[in-house]
Amino acid sequence: MRTVLLAGCIITDSQNKILLLHRNTPARSQWEIPGGKLEAGEKSETAAQGEVKEELGIAIQIIKRLGQHQFSEDQNQMIYTWFQAKITSGSPKIMEKEKFDQLKYLALDKLTKMKPLLSANTQNFLEEYLSDKIKLS
């Protein structure tokens, strides 16, 4: 089993809804946190900022590290680090139209009803948040 390091950002609006992307590819159809894989030697914060720029076309500032979770997917051991971030320039838009077809700010309480539609990582984040292991500023 290969270990894959990932990082992504929780970006909230004024009503504390979180921004999620909807991946719509032959392999997956799911709502997920903006983020992706770390390159060799790359820091989690740098990867998270770069992935958000690639996926949403915005610049962000990392506010704090929220936590980390491990899970298995596609015969890989995934280690995902979450950061809370705020937008410093630009408006979120789908930049990778071949992967994503929607983006929305969604209320965390609504996500519990959408659990089967969420990526494994987003489900993990939601569980950590609902069990008070993660606090958003």
BABA-849043 format. One record per atom (N, C-alpha, C): atom name; z, y, x. Coordinates in nm, 4 decimals. Each point is the difference from the previous one (the first is absolute). Example, Ala and Ser with C-alpha at 12.3 -4.5 7.8 and 13.67 -1.06 7.14 Angstrom:
<lumros>
  at         w         v         u
   N    0.7800   -0.5690    1.3190
  CA    0.0000    0.1190   -0.0890
   C    0.0000    0.1200    0.0900
   N   -0.0720    0.1050   -0.0350
  CA    0.0060    0.1190    0.0820
   C    0.0730    0.1090   -0.0770
</lumros>
This chain:
<lumros>
  at         w         v         u
   N    0.0000   -0.1191    0.0851
  CA    0.0000    0.1191   -0.0851
   C    0.0000    0.1245    0.0890
   N   -0.0896    0.0901   -0.0295
  CA   -0.0153    0.1231    0.0765
   C    0.0902    0.1088   -0.0587
   N    0.0593    0.0834    0.0863
  CA    0.0808    0.1125   -0.0463
   C   -0.0866    0.1252   -0.0049
   N    0.0037    0.0694   -0.1141
  CA   -0.0770    0.1225   -0.0191
   C    0.0983    0.1127   -0.0299
   N   -0.0052    0.1058    0.0810
  CA    0.0847    0.1169   -0.0215
   C   -0.0755    0.1017   -0.0837
   N    0.0668    0.0527   -0.1035
  CA   -0.0606    0.0974   -0.0897
   C    0.0975    0.1150   -0.0237
   N   -0.0555    0.1127   -0.0425
  CA    0.0834    0.1157   -0.0340
   C   -0.0696    0.0806   -0.1078
   N    0.0799    0.0610   -0.0870
  CA   -0.0562    0.0814   -0.1061
   C    0.0989    0.1036   -0.0480
   N   -0.0469    0.0842   -0.0909
  CA    0.0799    0.1143   -0.0431
   C    0.0213    0.0046   -0.1498
   N    0.1215    0.0338   -0.0348
  CA    0.0359    0.0309   -0.1375
   C   -0.0125    0.1520   -0.0121
   N   -0.0924    0.0418   -0.0843
  CA   -0.0246    0.1420   -0.0242
   C    0.0324    0.0240   -0.1466
   N    0.0875    0.0962   -0.0263
  CA    0.0421    0.0259   -0.1380
   C   -0.0503    0.1359   -0.0470
   N   -0.0125    0.0118   -0.1321
  CA   -0.0347    0.1288   -0.0592
   C    0.1290    0.0692   -0.0459
   N   -0.0134    0.1110   -0.0699
  CA    0.1175    0.0786   -0.0421
   C    0.0877   -0.0750   -0.1012
   N   -0.0546   -0.1038   -0.0647
  CA    0.0789   -0.0794   -0.0956
   C    0.0505   -0.1302    0.0621
   N   -0.0084   -0.0099    0.1325
  CA    0.0456   -0.1175    0.0745
   C   -0.0816   -0.1267   -0.0303
   N   -0.1236    0.0181   -0.0468
  CA   -0.0913   -0.1129   -0.0153
   C   -0.0614   -0.0270    0.1373
   N   -0.0304   -0.1287    0.0274
  CA   -0.0572   -0.0322    0.1311
   C   -0.1508   -0.0213   -0.0108
   N   -0.0694    0.0396    0.1061
  CA   -0.1454   -0.0102    0.0056
   C   -0.0400   -0.1409    0.0436
   N   -0.0805   -0.0661   -0.0835
  CA   -0.0512   -0.1330    0.0320
   C   -0.1518   -0.0013   -0.0111
   N   -0.0604   -0.0855    0.0793
  CA   -0.1442   -0.0241   -0.0042
   C   -0.0254   -0.1336   -0.0675
   N   -0.1095   -0.0081   -0.0759
  CA   -0.0384   -0.1278   -0.0602
   C   -0.1134   -0.0599    0.0811
   N    0.0314   -0.1116    0.0670
  CA   -0.1017   -0.0735    0.0760
   C   -0.0785   -0.0854   -0.0987
   N   -0.1321    0.0069    0.0104
  CA   -0.0851   -0.0799   -0.0874
   C   -0.1110   -0.0601    0.0852
   N    0.0306   -0.1160    0.0596
  CA   -0.0951   -0.0705    0.0850
   C   -0.0115   -0.1438   -0.0509
   N   -0.1004   -0.0743    0.0461
  CA   -0.0087   -0.1404   -0.0431
   C    0.1278   -0.0796    0.0312
   N    0.0678    0.0337    0.1083
  CA    0.1208   -0.0738    0.0396
   C    0.1254    0.0442   -0.0761
   N    0.0076    0.1284   -0.0382
  CA    0.1227    0.0515   -0.0612
   C   -0.0281    0.1106   -0.1006
   N    0.0802   -0.0029   -0.1066
  CA    0.0033    0.1099   -0.0958
   C    0.1476    0.0296   -0.0233
   N    0.0488    0.1121    0.0581
  CA    0.1434    0.0272   -0.0027
   C    0.0284    0.1463    0.0320
   N    0.1157    0.0469   -0.0464
  CA    0.0492    0.1330    0.0353
   C    0.0811   -0.0123    0.1281
   N   -0.0224    0.0942    0.0933
  CA    0.0689   -0.0101    0.1273
   C    0.0356    0.1355    0.0586
   N    0.0965   -0.0047    0.0897
  CA    0.0460    0.1176    0.0736
   C   -0.1058    0.0339    0.1049
   N   -0.0369    0.1277    0.0153
  CA   -0.0953    0.0361    0.1057
   C    0.0553   -0.0379    0.1373
   N   -0.0806   -0.0668    0.0798
  CA    0.0427   -0.0416    0.1329
   C   -0.0902   -0.1090    0.0528
   N    0.0373   -0.0565    0.1149
  CA   -0.0814   -0.1055    0.0583
   C    0.0549   -0.0508    0.1310
   N   -0.0857   -0.0709    0.0722
  CA    0.0392   -0.0698    0.1225
   C    0.0153    0.0952    0.1187
   N    0.0947   -0.0353    0.0866
  CA    0.0175    0.0705    0.1264
   C   -0.0998   -0.0551    0.1014
   N   -0.0556    0.0885    0.0798
  CA   -0.0822   -0.0422    0.1137
   C    0.0958   -0.0402    0.1126
   N   -0.0492   -0.0749    0.0974
  CA    0.0834   -0.0437    0.1125
   C    0.0638    0.1217    0.0684
   N    0.1315   -0.0028    0.0136
  CA    0.0730    0.1071    0.0673
   C    0.0244    0.1245   -0.0840
   N   -0.0483    0.0022   -0.1230
  CA    0.0146    0.1177   -0.0857
   C    0.1393    0.0025   -0.0629
   N    0.0561    0.1194   -0.0147
  CA    0.1286    0.0163   -0.0670
   C   -0.0203   -0.0039   -0.1515
   N    0.1012   -0.0482   -0.0711
  CA   -0.0070   -0.0108   -0.1460
   C   -0.0307    0.1341   -0.0658
   N    0.0674    0.1065    0.0454
  CA   -0.0201    0.1328   -0.0597
   C   -0.1441    0.0460    0.0160
   N   -0.0562   -0.0207    0.1187
  CA   -0.1371    0.0409    0.0294
   C   -0.0985   -0.0782   -0.0864
   N    0.0237   -0.1302   -0.0122
  CA   -0.0877   -0.0838   -0.0824
   C    0.0058    0.0443   -0.1456
   N    0.1204    0.0243   -0.0521
  CA    0.0155    0.0410   -0.1400
   C   -0.0748    0.1303   -0.0260
   N    0.0156    0.0977    0.0893
  CA   -0.0691    0.1280   -0.0177
   C   -0.1511   -0.0180    0.0046
   N   -0.0483   -0.0792    0.0945
  CA   -0.1441   -0.0231    0.0140
   C   -0.0585   -0.0737   -0.1190
   N    0.0702   -0.1009   -0.0493
  CA   -0.0488   -0.0769   -0.1153
   C   -0.0046    0.0860   -0.1259
   N    0.1012    0.0836   -0.0206
  CA    0.0016    0.0885   -0.1168
   C   -0.1167    0.0984    0.0079
   N   -0.0271    0.0529    0.1187
  CA   -0.1143    0.0911    0.0198
   C   -0.1314   -0.0726   -0.0324
   N   -0.0147   -0.1237    0.0503
  CA   -0.1220   -0.0785   -0.0254
   C   -0.0183   -0.0320   -0.1483
   N    0.1090   -0.0382   -0.0666
  CA   -0.0099   -0.0464   -0.1388
   C   -0.0024    0.1129   -0.1023
   N    0.0727    0.1101    0.0297
  CA    0.0172    0.1065   -0.0994
   C   -0.0549    0.1363    0.0421
   N   -0.0385    0.0148    0.1273
  CA   -0.0570    0.1264    0.0463
   C    0.0999    0.1145    0.0078
   N    0.1271   -0.0317    0.0206
  CA    0.1043    0.1032    0.0063
   C    0.0773   -0.0096    0.1307
   N    0.0596    0.1124    0.0375
  CA    0.0934    0.0008    0.1127
   C    0.1411   -0.0069   -0.0577
   N    0.0853   -0.0753    0.0665
  CA    0.1375   -0.0157   -0.0475
   C    0.0990    0.0243    0.1125
   N    0.1225    0.0235   -0.0405
  CA    0.1121    0.0083    0.0940
   C    0.0980   -0.1097   -0.0400
   N    0.0399   -0.0807    0.0972
  CA    0.1001   -0.1040   -0.0251
   C    0.1359    0.0691   -0.0181
   N    0.0676   -0.0315   -0.1091
  CA    0.1338    0.0541   -0.0250
   C    0.1054   -0.0921    0.0595
   N   -0.0131   -0.1308   -0.0290
  CA    0.0959   -0.0958    0.0547
   C   -0.0530   -0.1417   -0.0150
   N    0.0578   -0.0889    0.0792
  CA   -0.0284   -0.1431   -0.0116
   C    0.0850   -0.0523   -0.1151
   N   -0.0635   -0.0736   -0.0918
  CA    0.0713   -0.0511   -0.1172
   C    0.0491   -0.1430    0.0191
   N   -0.0727   -0.0780    0.0748
  CA    0.0387   -0.1390    0.0184
   C   -0.1163   -0.0852    0.0421
   N    0.0269   -0.1299    0.0068
  CA   -0.1000   -0.0957    0.0469
   C    0.0220   -0.1317   -0.0747
   N   -0.1077   -0.0727   -0.0233
  CA    0.0111   -0.1280   -0.0695
   C   -0.1028   -0.0969    0.0558
   N    0.0376   -0.1262    0.0084
  CA   -0.0919   -0.1051    0.0454
   C   -0.0406   -0.0855   -0.1190
   N   -0.1248   -0.0422    0.0007
  CA   -0.0488   -0.0914   -0.1023
   C   -0.1211   -0.0742    0.0544
   N   -0.0345   -0.1098   -0.0641
  CA   -0.1171   -0.0793    0.0407
   C   -0.1152    0.0288   -0.0952
   N   -0.1200    0.0116    0.0591
  CA   -0.1206    0.0207   -0.0795
   C   -0.1188   -0.0498    0.0809
   N   -0.0859   -0.0769   -0.0625
  CA   -0.1213   -0.0518    0.0663
   C    0.0316   -0.0679    0.1331
   N    0.0997   -0.0858    0.0017
  CA    0.0446   -0.0725    0.1205
   C    0.0430    0.0925    0.1139
   N    0.0379    0.1237   -0.0320
  CA    0.0505    0.0947    0.0997
   C    0.1424    0.0401   -0.0351
   N    0.0773    0.0287    0.1026
  CA    0.1333    0.0576   -0.0185
   C   -0.0163    0.1517    0.0088
   N    0.0185    0.0692   -0.1119
  CA   -0.0174    0.1445   -0.0059
   C    0.1355    0.0683    0.0194
   N    0.0018    0.1015    0.0839
  CA    0.1196    0.0830    0.0172
   C   -0.0415    0.1427   -0.0323
   N    0.0476    0.0498   -0.1144
  CA   -0.0436    0.1296   -0.0518
   C    0.1135    0.1011    0.0089
   N   -0.0270    0.1156    0.0609
  CA    0.0969    0.1094    0.0093
   C   -0.0429    0.1105   -0.0955
   N    0.0947    0.0458   -0.0837
  CA   -0.0258    0.1074   -0.0951
   C    0.0600    0.1304    0.0502
   N   -0.0748    0.1071   -0.0204
  CA    0.0477    0.1351    0.0315
   C   -0.0131    0.0860   -0.1241
   N    0.0908    0.0953   -0.0132
  CA   -0.0188    0.1024   -0.1022
   C   -0.0741    0.1145    0.0673
   N   -0.0988    0.0543   -0.0693
  CA   -0.0820    0.1057    0.0591
   C   -0.0320    0.1053   -0.1047
   N   -0.0355    0.1187    0.0497
  CA   -0.0473    0.1050   -0.0907
   C   -0.1363    0.0476    0.0481
   N   -0.0790    0.0438   -0.0954
  CA   -0.1346    0.0484    0.0300
   C    0.0103    0.1388    0.0625
   N   -0.0668    0.0195    0.1142
  CA    0.0004    0.1312    0.0645
   C   -0.1332    0.0726   -0.0185
   N   -0.1079   -0.0770   -0.0230
  CA   -0.1278    0.0648   -0.0331
   C   -0.0931   -0.0987   -0.0687
   N   -0.0793    0.0554   -0.0914
  CA   -0.0964   -0.0807   -0.0733
   C    0.0554   -0.0484   -0.1332
   N   -0.0899   -0.0547   -0.0803
  CA    0.0355   -0.0625   -0.1277
   C   -0.0444   -0.1452    0.0065
   N    0.0855   -0.0938   -0.0406
  CA   -0.0364   -0.1413    0.0097
   C   -0.1268   -0.0331   -0.0783
   N   -0.0894   -0.0712    0.0666
  CA   -0.1201   -0.0507   -0.0652
   C   -0.0368   -0.1324    0.0666
   N   -0.0741   -0.0816   -0.0707
  CA   -0.0393   -0.1300    0.0538
   C   -0.1097    0.0208    0.1044
   N    0.0301   -0.0393    0.1228
  CA   -0.0946    0.0157    0.1098
   C   -0.0775   -0.1303    0.0278
   N    0.0597   -0.1129   -0.0344
  CA   -0.0627   -0.1298    0.0263
   C   -0.0379   -0.0634   -0.1345
   N   -0.1084    0.0497   -0.0561
  CA   -0.0418   -0.0417   -0.1347
   C   -0.0404   -0.1476   -0.0067
   N   -0.0293   -0.0602    0.1148
  CA   -0.0319   -0.1428    0.0009
   C    0.1251   -0.0866   -0.0179
   N    0.1181    0.0595    0.0226
  CA    0.1262   -0.0736   -0.0135
   C    0.0798    0.0416   -0.1231
   N   -0.0001    0.1283   -0.0292
  CA    0.0891    0.0538   -0.1028
   C   -0.0786    0.0661   -0.1127
   N    0.0509   -0.0153   -0.1240
  CA   -0.0692    0.0616   -0.1135
   C    0.0877    0.0974   -0.0789
   N    0.1306    0.0060    0.0294
  CA    0.0890    0.0931   -0.0699
   C    0.1136    0.0419    0.0914
   N    0.0544    0.1163   -0.0288
  CA    0.1276    0.0397    0.0594
   C    0.0783    0.0716   -0.1087
   N    0.1297   -0.0249   -0.0009
  CA    0.0856    0.0578   -0.1043
   C    0.1397    0.0180    0.0534
   N    0.0658    0.1040   -0.0530
  CA    0.1440    0.0126    0.0174
   C    0.0635   -0.0776   -0.1149
   N    0.0845   -0.0956    0.0317
  CA    0.0621   -0.0849   -0.1011
   C    0.1520    0.0058    0.0100
   N    0.0652    0.0040   -0.1150
  CA    0.1461    0.0022   -0.0049
   C    0.0539   -0.1355    0.0451
   N    0.1051    0.0040    0.0806
  CA    0.0570   -0.1240    0.0520
   C    0.0468   -0.0918   -0.1124
   N    0.0532    0.0564   -0.1093
  CA    0.0448   -0.0859   -0.1099
   C   -0.1190   -0.0665   -0.0707
   N   -0.1164    0.0641    0.0024
  CA   -0.1207   -0.0593   -0.0587
   C   -0.0491   -0.1176    0.0857
   N    0.0237    0.0072    0.1295
  CA   -0.0480   -0.1050    0.0902
   C    0.0632   -0.1352   -0.0307
   N    0.1228   -0.0005   -0.0496
  CA    0.0645   -0.1274   -0.0321
   C   -0.0794   -0.0755   -0.1067
   N   -0.0636    0.0737   -0.0903
  CA   -0.0804   -0.0625   -0.1061
   C   -0.1381   -0.0420    0.0522
   N   -0.0379    0.0514    0.1160
  CA   -0.1321   -0.0276    0.0583
   C    0.0070   -0.1015    0.1143
   N    0.1148   -0.0641    0.0192
  CA    0.0238   -0.0825    0.1182
   C   -0.1144   -0.0965    0.0349
   N   -0.0589   -0.0727   -0.0967
  CA   -0.1092   -0.0916    0.0366
   C   -0.1251    0.0713    0.0542
   N   -0.0101    0.1299   -0.0252
  CA   -0.1162    0.0772    0.0449
   C    0.0216    0.0648    0.1368
   N    0.1197   -0.0162    0.0566
  CA    0.0356    0.0637    0.1262
   C   -0.0219   -0.0950    0.1171
   N   -0.0337    0.0574    0.1162
  CA   -0.0099   -0.0798    0.1221
   C    0.1379   -0.0564    0.0336
   N    0.0032   -0.1055    0.0805
  CA    0.1281   -0.0583    0.0434
   C    0.0854    0.1064    0.0680
   N   -0.0613    0.0831    0.0829
  CA    0.0732    0.1050    0.0695
   C    0.0596    0.1013   -0.0974
   N   -0.0762    0.0412   -0.0991
  CA    0.0495    0.0976   -0.0973
   C    0.1125   -0.0614   -0.0833
   N   -0.0117   -0.1281   -0.0340
  CA    0.1085   -0.0686   -0.0694
   C    0.1267   -0.0022    0.0859
   N   -0.0163   -0.0260    0.1301
  CA    0.1147   -0.0004    0.0914
   C    0.0656    0.1374    0.0047
   N   -0.0817    0.1046    0.0108
  CA    0.0542    0.1363    0.0022
   C    0.0781    0.0273   -0.1287
   N   -0.0580   -0.0346   -0.1136
  CA    0.0636    0.0246   -0.1293
   C    0.1357   -0.0720   -0.0087
   N    0.0042   -0.1257    0.0443
  CA    0.1267   -0.0749   -0.0008
   C    0.1054    0.0672    0.0878
   N   -0.0403    0.0447    0.1186
  CA    0.0935    0.0679    0.0909
   C    0.0492    0.1310   -0.0622
   N   -0.0903    0.0727   -0.0639
  CA    0.0354    0.1271   -0.0635
   C    0.0956   -0.0242   -0.1175
   N   -0.0326   -0.0951   -0.0854
  CA    0.0824   -0.0254   -0.1195
   C    0.1372   -0.0575    0.0358
   N    0.0118   -0.0640    0.1145
  CA    0.1304   -0.0527    0.0425
   C    0.0773    0.1007    0.0855
   N   -0.0500    0.1253    0.0020
  CA    0.0651    0.1100    0.0729
   C    0.0051   -0.0180    0.1519
   N   -0.0865   -0.0843    0.0545
  CA   -0.0089   -0.0136    0.1454
   C   -0.0842    0.1130    0.0589
   N   -0.0830    0.0615   -0.0842
  CA   -0.0857    0.1109    0.0420
   C    0.0313    0.1198   -0.0893
   N    0.0162    0.1150    0.0627
  CA    0.0240    0.1247   -0.0736
   C   -0.1102    0.0984    0.0359
   N   -0.0636    0.0545   -0.1029
  CA   -0.1010    0.1045    0.0217
   C    0.0692    0.1353   -0.0010
   N   -0.0462    0.0896    0.0863
  CA    0.0601    0.1350    0.0060
   C   -0.0356    0.0809   -0.1223
</lumros>
